[in-house]
Amino acid sequence: METVKVYDAHLDSKKRITLRGAAFENYNVKIYKNGCIILEPRVLAVPDTISARSLKAMDEAVANFNAGTVSSPIDLSDF
């Protein structure tokens, strides 16, 4: 693997390290017993699919609605 940047860093008073010129806002950190620390960039994005658990919950909600198992109406006139 090619080295892109080399510099020394130190911990501040709150035990933090600043990454100079960081390309990403979020990182996954892995710390190994031998002292190695691996930072993997993470891009937080909306998933392309809906989980099976969410689909099941939606199906149950629609079934309850169709069966008439619903709460009383909510008055939103104040808004």
C-alpha positions in Angstrom: 0.0 0.0 0.0 1.3 3.4 -0.9 1.9 6.0 1.8 0.1 9.3 1.1 0.9 11.3 4.2 3.2 10.8 7.2 3.1 12.9 10.4 3.3 12.6 14.1 0.2 13.2 16.2 -0.4 13.5 20.0 -3.3 13.3 22.3 -4.8 16.5 23.6 -6.0 17.0 27.2 -9.3 15.1 26.5 -7.4 12.1 24.9 -8.3 13.1 21.3 -6.3 13.0 18.1 -6.9 15.4 15.2 -6.6 14.0 11.7 -5.1 16.6 9.4 -6.8 17.0 6.0 -9.3 14.2 6.8 -11.3 13.3 3.6 -14.3 11.9 5.5 -16.4 13.0 8.5 -17.1 9.5 10.0 -14.6 6.7 10.6 -14.9 3.1 11.9 -12.1 2.5 14.4 -10.5 -0.9 15.0 -7.8 -1.2 17.8 -5.7 -4.4 17.9 -3.8 -5.9 20.8 -0.5 -5.2 19.1 -1.2 -1.4 19.2 -2.3 -1.0 15.6 -5.2 1.3 14.9 -7.2 1.1 11.7 -9.5 3.9 10.6 -11.9 3.0 7.8 -14.0 5.8 6.3 -17.7 5.5 6.6 -20.2 7.4 4.5 -23.6 7.6 6.2 -26.3 7.1 3.6 -29.9 6.1 3.4 -30.2 2.4 2.6 -31.6 1.5 -0.8 -34.0 -1.1 0.6 -36.5 -1.4 3.5 -35.6 -4.0 6.0 -37.8 -7.2 6.4 -38.6 -6.2 9.9 -40.0 -2.8 8.8 -42.0 -4.4 6.0 -43.5 -6.8 8.5 -44.5 -3.9 10.8 -46.1 -2.0 7.9 -48.0 -5.1 6.9 -49.3 -5.6 10.4 -50.3 -1.9 10.6 -52.3 -2.1 7.4 -54.0 -5.4 8.5 -55.0 -3.7 11.8 -56.3 -0.7 9.9 -58.3 -2.9 7.5 -59.7 -4.9 10.4 -60.8 -1.7 12.2 -58.3 -2.0 15.0 -57.4 1.6 15.2 -57.1 4.4 17.8 -59.5 7.2 18.1 -59.0 10.1 15.8 -56.4 12.7 16.7 -57.5 16.4 16.7 -54.8 18.3 14.7 -56.8 21.6 14.4 -54.5 23.4 16.8 -51.6 22.9 14.3 
